């Protein structure tokens, strides 16, 4: 998949990461959306403060781009602690994790992104660190091998994953707090875009803000990315103020329609309709037709199409939704109707 796909929820460049960091809220009060999660998390943080203890180990799960990393930084900020950031794929050997754990101070936050991708050896090494704040390190080999017990400072592990089902039960059970992060409502994205525009010193009217928000697929990362592209367009084509008309022109130029679909989304839907008569079709067949990995379809394309009712996932396979036919301007033929019902 092209790294330039604007509506992907994953980060597309290091430059974008720096851009997002500049827009990242640092406190729960500044954080927009996820009302129930914020309330629960604020209680956990305040309770930990009053006990003068670190926050319990916290698992954050949900689709990419919804604020898991931001919340990890907020937990550290609210607790006046340092945060150390790493990821599951980066921790290849136990020694990699050992160096991080032994350098943690009391109350520090260790954030592991994509924690479901930890190797089994590293994951099992993490268990006693989470439970008893100690690690057992084996030195030498064979008859000379001996285990050294190393105590650790009490810390908070924040794990983030887009695939909670891939976590092993022993690891999942060692987290005291579990929070699911869901898609954002349009009115929440409107507030996020207004805040970001203010930080970027960009003028934008209410109608333009709404236009960008409704095409952002319920995802703050996409909303900020689209705002950035629209801002660039307006600075070149106009006087720098973003209006609804200019926002629509900029987004249409990028191939993003009023529902937030791009060309790959529309291609997925058309192939399902034209090649498979609306379904049902297996994920591997669709992946082969699109020349994409099946994981890419399941993780990147399908979640939003399912959310807005454009796609149905059944035991027999994927089926097109009536809303998708209407959006694409395709009339339901007799053969298509019989395949769907």
C-alpha positions, -999 to 999 in steps of 0.1 A, spaced: 0 0 0 12 35 -9 26 54 21 9 85 6 -26 71 12 -40 100 32 -68 81 49 -47 54 63 -47 55 101 -10 46 104 17 72 104 30 78 69 63 96 77 87 108 104 78 143 94 41 136 102 51 121 135 69 154 144 38 173 132 15 152 154 37 156 184 34 194 181 -4 190 182 -5 164 210 -24 174 242 -4 170 274 -32 167 299 -65 149 302 -83 183 303 -69 192 269 -77 157 254 -109 158 233 -133 129 230 -134 94 246 -154 109 275 -160 76 295 -123 66 290 -111 100 302 -133 98 333 -121 63 342 -85 72 336 -87 104 356 -100 83 386 -71 58 382 -45 86 381 -60 106 410 -62 74 431 -26 66 424 -15 101 433 -33 99 466 -16 66 474 17 79 462 20 49 439 24 44 402 -7 40 381 -16 3 375 -3 -13 343 -26 -1 315 -36 -17 282 -49 6 255 -64 -11 224 -82 0 193 -75 10 157 -45 31 148 -45 68 150 -70 72 178 -47 84 205 -31 55 223 3 70 222 -11 104 233 -28 88 263 4 71 274 22 105 273 -7 121 292 -5 94 320 32 102 324 25 139 323 -3 138 349 19 117 372 49 140 367 69 110 355 93 103 327 81 81 297 103 57 279 89 47 245 96 15 226 77 -11 205 72 -48 204 92 -54 172 121 -34 186 125 -57 217 141 -87 200 162 -101 229 157 -102 267 188 -80 270 170 -52 251 143 -51 277 167 -57 306 185 -25 298 153 -5 298 138 -20 329 169 -15 351 171 22 342 135 30 352 130 52 382 100 49 406 68 60 388 82 60 353 60 50 324 73 23 300 52 26 268 53 -5 245 35 1 212 24 -29 192 28 -50 223 11 -80 206 43 -83 185 65 -91 215 84 -124 210 75 -152 234 108 -151 252 107 -113 258 70 -115 268 78 -142 295 107 -122 307 83 -93 313 59 -112 335 79 -110 368 87 -74 361 51 -65 359 40 -87 388 68 -85 413 90 -57 399 120 -79 396 137 -99 368 156 -131 368 187 -128 346 207 -160 337 244 -156 333 269 -182 319 257 -215 304 255 -252 311 268 -263 345 281 -228 352 247 -211 346 232 -192 375 202 -169 380 206 -134 393 175 -118 408 175 -81 401 149 -59 418 133 -30 399 117 3 408 79 3 407 69 15 373 38 17 350 37 -4 318 14 11 292 8 -13 263 -9 -4 231 -22 -27 205 -44 -26 174 -51 -64 177 -61 -72 213 -71 -107 203 -34 -115 194 -23 -109 231 -17 -140 251 -40 -145 281 -11 -144 306 1 -110 293 -34 -96 291 -43 -107 326 -12 -88 340 -27 -55 331 -48 -40 358 -66 -15 336 -80 -21 301 -93 7 279 -108 4 244 -104 35 222 -132 38 197 -138 60 167 -146 97 173 -178 115 165 -178 142 139 -184 169 165 -154 157 185 -132 158 154 -145 194 147 -131 204 181 -98 186 174 -94 204 140 -102 238 155 -76 232 183 -50 221 157 -57 250 134 -53 274 164 -19 258 172 -9 260 136 -20 297 134 -44 288 105 -77 305 99 -106 282 92 -143 287 92 -169 264 108 -182 249 76 -147 240 64 -139 225 98 -170 203 95 -162 193 59 -128 181 70 -141 164 101 -168 143 83 -141 130 58 -117 120 86 -131 85 92 -135 91 129 -98 94 134 -78 124 148 -46 114 130 -64 116 96 -82 148 106 -49 165 114 -33 151 82 -62 164 60 -60 198 78 -24 200 69 -30 192 32 -59 216 30 -38 243 47 -10 238 21 -36 240 -8 -52 272 5 -18 289 11 -9 284 -25 -43 288 -42 -58 316 -20 -52 340 9 -45 313 35 -80 312 51 -97 278 48 -133 280 36 -157 252 28 -153 256 -9 -115 255 -8 -116 226 16 -138 206 -8 -116 215 -37 -84 204 -18 -99 171 -6 -114 163 -40 -79 168 -56 -66 143 -31 -94 118 -42 -112 119 -9 -150 120 -12 -176 132 12 -177 99 31 -139 99 36 -133 71 10 -103 72 -12 -96 55 -45 -85 22 -29 -117 20 -8 -138 26 -39 -117 1 -59 -123 -25 -31 -161 -19 -32 -162 -20 -70 -143 -52 -73 -167 -68 -47 -196 -56 -68 -183 -63 -104 -161 -94 -99 -181 -111 -71 -216 -98 -78 -217 -81 -44 -205 -111 -25 -201 -132 -6 -163 -132 -14 -134 -146 7 -108 -122 20 -80 -140 2 -98 -137 -31 -103 -100 -26 -67 -95 -16 -55 -113 -48 -79 -92 -69 -66 -60 -54 -30 -71 -53 -28 -63 -16 -21 -84 16 -52 -98 33 -40 -83 66 -39 -49 49 -76 -52 39 -86 -64 74 -67 -39 93 -67 -8 71 -96 -8 47 -124 -29 62 -129 -15 97 -142 18 84 -163 3 56 -179 -20 82 -185 9 106 -204 30 81 -224 0 67 -208 -2 33 -196 -37 40 -210 -68 57 -187 -96 71 -205 -130 72 -194 -166 76 -196 -170 38 -174 -140 32 -177 -102 25 -209 -87 11 -216 -52 -2 -240 -30 18 -269 -11 3 -253 22 15 -223 15 -6 -244 9 -37 -261 42 -32 -229 61 -25 -213 47 -57 -244 54 -77 -250 18 -86 -285 5 -90 -293 -29 -74 -299 -54 -103 -319 -86 -99 -288 -108 -98 -271 -85 -74 -301 -84 -51 -305 -122 -51 -268 -126 -41 -272 -102 -12 -303 -117 4 
